[in-house]
């Protein structure tokens, strides 16, 4: 009986790690599916990129619930923290960088000259490097006593899931635009530049709201609940364009908040 209870306890304690593993598997599938775009017709490529973006979005659900499960089941551990960051590196670091690189190559008609192709890959590498540095910094803070961020409601720097969400909504938005060959080639170079900016934001010190904690704190704040309700209604009414605006607004909220705080300090 005791051995059965011990085994059941181990199973329960492993639930957060299973959710984290699902996160990394979503990222792995997104990478593999993105690579299928080569040799496909443009319409088919757009479908592939959109599906890959949704796979990364699916990983965000697992990423949100593995931490929640660890807290509810009292199953938090250093092993879980390390595994979470490794999974995030695959899903929110490598997968979006691959998606941007392949999509840019496809939208340009596979006619990039070698120097330009290297430049595109370098921009995607800035994103990847930003994600790696961001996650490594998070791990160090989690492992060092007294080094946690004082403000638990905000991140210092753009979190990697937020950066991946920005890439995904941009990919979905661009994939569904009917701009013709010339328009798609023009956008082909905007996407990797945007990815590089996101990489720099991840290693910045701009303050970003902790979206997960903000959502779970709605029960204590009517204003937060009302704002969340408005965002959900806008998403339901306008669909993907509304999601693009919401996520992009979150991305630029960090620099805007930092500017507001700067001018307040100067005027005080």
N, C-alpha and C positions, 0 to 999 in steps of 0.2 A: 504493500500500500504506500509506504513511504517512498519507495523507488518510483512508483507511478506518479506520485505527486511531484517528486523532484523532476521527473522527465517532463511533466506538464508545465512546470515552472520554467524550465529551460526553453520550451517551445514558445511560451508567452513572452519571455524575455528576448527571444530572437525576432519577434515581429518587427520592431523598428529596423533591424538590419535587413530583413526581407524586403521591406518597403524601399530601403536605400538601394538594394540590389535591383529592384524593379526600375528605379530611377536610372541607373547606369545602363540597364538593358534597353530602355527607351532610347537613350542616346546612341547606343551601338546600332540599333535598328535604323535610326534616323540617318546615321552615316552610311550604312550599307544601301539604304534606299536612295539616298541622294546620288550615289555613284551610278545608279541605274539610269540616270538621265542621259549619259553619253550614248550617242547613236539613236536617240529618240527624236520624234518630230516635236516642234516647238510647243504644240498644244499638250502633248503628253508630258513634256518636260515641266510645264507649268503645274500640272497635276502632281507630279513627283515632288517638286519643291514644296508645294502646299502641304502634302501629306507628311513630309519630313518635318516641316515646321510644326504641324499639329502633334507629331510624336514628341518633339521637345516640350511643347506645352503640356502633354500628358505627364512627362517626367516631373514637371513642376508640382503636379498634384501629389505624387509620391514624395517629393522633397518636402512639401509642406506637412504631410501627415507623418513622416518618420520621426520628426522632432516632437510632434504632438504625442505620438504613441510612446516615445521614450519618456516623456514627462508623466503621462498618465499611468504607465506601467512601472515607473521608477526603474527604467532599464537603461538610463544614460551611462555612457562609459567613454573612456578615451579611444577605445577601439571603434566605437560608433562614430565619434567625431572624425577620426581619420578616414573611415570608410565613406562618410558623408562627403568629405571634401574630394576624395578620389573619384567618387561617382559624379559629383558636380563638375569636376574637371573634364570628364568625358562628355557629359550631357550639355553643360552650359559653357564649356570652353572649346573642345575639339569639334563637336557636332556643328555648332553655329559657324565656326571658322571654315569647316569643309563646305557647308551649305553656301556660304558667301562666295567662296572660291569657285566652286563648280557652277553656281548660278551665273556669276559674272562671266565665266568662260563660255557658257551656253548662250547668254544674251548677246554677247559680242559676235556670235556666229562662228565661234572657234577660230577666229582670225587674228587673235592677239599676237603682235610681234614679241619675240623673246624678252626684250627689255621691259615692255609694258606688262607682260605676263608676270615677270619677277616682281614688278612694282605692286601689282594686285596681290600677289601672294605675301609680299612684305607687309601690306596693310592688314591682311587677315592675320598675319603673325603678331602684329601689334595687339590685336584683339586677344589672341590666344595667350600672349605674354601677360597682358593685363589680368586675364582671368587667373592664370597661374600665380601671379604675385598676390592678387587679392585673396585667393584661397589659402596660400601659404601664410599670409599675415593673420588670417582668421584662426588658423591652427595654432600659431604661436601664441596669440592672445588667449585662446582656450586652454593652452597647456601651462601658461605662466601665471602663477598666483598673483593676484593684484593687478594684472595687466588688462583686465576686461574693460570694455568701453563703459564710461560712466553713464552715458545716456543710453538706456536700454530701449528707448523708443525710436532711436535713429541709428543708421549705419554711418560710418565714416567712409565715404566712397560708395560708388554704385555697386550693389550686390550682383554677383554673377547671374542669378536667375533673372534679375531685372534686365541686364544687358542681353541675355539670350531672348527674353520676351520681346525686346525692341527689335532684334534681328528677325524674329519669327513674324511679327506683325508687318514688318517692312516687306519681307519675302512674300507673305500672303497678299498684301496690298498690291505689290508690283506684279505678281503672277497673274492677277485678275484684271490688270489694266490692258486695254486694247489700244496700244500706242503705235503699233506697226514696228517694222524692223529698225528704222532710224531712232524712234523713241526708246526702244528697248536697249539699243546700243549706248545711248546717252545715259540711261539709268544704270547700265552695267558698271560704270565707274563711280557712280554715287554711292552704291551699296558698300563697297570695300572701304571707302573713305569714312562713311558712317560707322562701320565696324571698328575702324581704328580710333575714332572719337570715343566710342563706347569703351574701348580698351583703356584709353587714358582716363576716362571718368572712373573706371574701377579702381585705379591706383591713386585717385585724387582724395582730397579730404572734404569734399562737398558732403553736406548732410543729406541723407535720404531716409524717408520714413520706413520703418520696419513694417512692411505690408502685412505680414502674418500676425504680428502682435496688435497692429492697428485694427485688423478685422475682428480679432478675438476680444478686443477691448470695447467693441461697439455696445455691448450690453450695459456698459457703465456711462455711455455718453449718447444722448439723443441726437446731438448734432452729427456725430460720426455715423450713426445709423441712418440718418436722413440723407447724408451725402452718399453713403454706400447705396442706398435705395435709388437715388437719382442716377448714379453711374450704371446700375443694373438696368434701369428702365431705358436709359440712352442706348445701352448695348443691345437690349432686346428690340428697340425701335429701329435703330440704324445699322445694327449688325457690325460687320467687320470694319467699316470706316470709323465707327465710334470706338471700337477697341483700339484701333491704330492711334486715335487722338488721345485716349486715356493713357495708354502705355507711353506714348511720346511725351505727353505732359508730365508723367512721372520722371522720365529721363531728364528733362530740363528743369524739374523742380529743385534738384540739387544746386546747380549754379545760381538759380534765381534766389533760393533761400540764403545761400552764402552771400550774395550781393546785398540782399535786404539786411542781413545781420551786420554786414560791413558798414553800410550807410547809417544804421542805427547807432553803432558804436561811435562813429565820427560825429554824429549830431548830439550825442549824449554829453 
